Amino acid sequence: MRISVIGCGYLGAVHASAMAELGHDVVGIDVDAAKIAQLAIGKPPFFEPGLPEVLRKAVNSGRLHFSTDIADAAGSQVHFIAVGTPQKPGSYSADLRYVDASIESLIPHLADGDLVVGKSTVPVGTAARLAELIAAGSGASLAWNPEFLREGFAVQDTISPDRLVYGVAPGAPGEHAVKLLNEIYATALAADTPLVITDYATAELVKVAANAFLATKISFINAMAEIAEVTGADVTQLADAIGYDGRIGRRFLGAGVGFGGGCLPKDIRAFTARAEELGRGESVAFLKEIDKINLRRRQRVVDLTTKALGNTVYNAKVAVLGLSFKPHSDDVRDSPALDVAVQLRGLGAEVVATDPEAIANSRARHPQLQYEESLENTLRGADAVVLVTEWPEFRHLDPVWAGSLVKTKTVIDGRNALDAAVWRAAGWTYHGLGRP
Ligand code: UDX
């Protein structure tokens, strides 16, 4: 199948590469010439495990091309829309300008029978509006096929998704869409991947509901951490114990500095904004509380650090371990780790931060912080160590070695990633989140 993928960011670049890996002929299109130039020579413009291999293989095979010209979408039968829907400045709603612009620029290049497939996360109702635009300007139709990939596992999640959702129009156009999508995802379907075929609104809602649920799960356990902090209980044991209940499950019950990234925070905000527009604000009003709990955890890490340093961080050297919003990613969008580093710097600390992959992105946003590639140099002479992204190299840090480098053996474990007993035995003052 000939496919175009419009938008080559974290989602689109992976999708385009994965589709070529599955045997399709793909053109990836983006307005960012620098990004396209890199992708065209097989180099991902961001860190994503497994992507360099799949991308290079696809480019070398001749099945994957890149372009900055939307006219190169012509000739493809299916056109995936994978552009970003960030939070609108000064508002909670999603900014749809990139989705709208990509559809408008694509319409003149669509042929009869083509299928446009939305992958971007959008407010419910967007697909119906776009379907009308496409029908008015071409002989093509629209389907909505939300993406559930996790950064760090994006290639695997795209090639072997845990489910497929097609939001399609009623009647013959919907049947045509299902047929094309089934061809595209033939490999996953042959492996018995569950498929749910819905209308547009349901498909759009599936994505935001899934992210709202995950955010709720994380903030639930972080709320329990707040209670644990005033009662002396241990939230990590609590999570283990409730997680054994199959109805609850242990995944996404990791208490700590909370969620960030390009999806969860902005998606729950856009959901509340859309629900309010629909006159159902109260139905998801709890998501505002979820957001507040989440943001309080960042403050908690800053407060714990301040307290540990004798109620002021001024002029103290704080070693910050982690900058990306989660391990195995260089993404610092709404990263709790970077936020904590910036807040501590704002309070007058001498922050030295390190991360295996996210230094360049962090420096571009916050040049005022001091960055160190080497863990050893980051730790040397520190008055306190703050772990905020649980990369394996931080999780497995040797407390004896680290203790020989720092000035004061104080650690704030913002991800509950360290073995408190082992660190204490090595002479450290250990502070976790929601655990004694
Ligand atoms: C998320 C969804 O998981 C994915 O399905 C969707 O398509 C996009 O948004 P992603 O943003 O890549 O994916 O990250 P995810 O693994 O969900 O983690 C989100 C945030 O939650 C991270 O900051 C992570 O550190 C945090 N988190 C996760 C916790 O604080 N505790 C947990 O137990 C799990």
Residues whose N, C-alpha, C, O or C-beta is under 5 A from the ligand:
A	BS01	UDX	E147 F148 L149 R150 E151 I218 F252 L253 G254 G258 F259 G260 G261 C263 L264 F325 K326
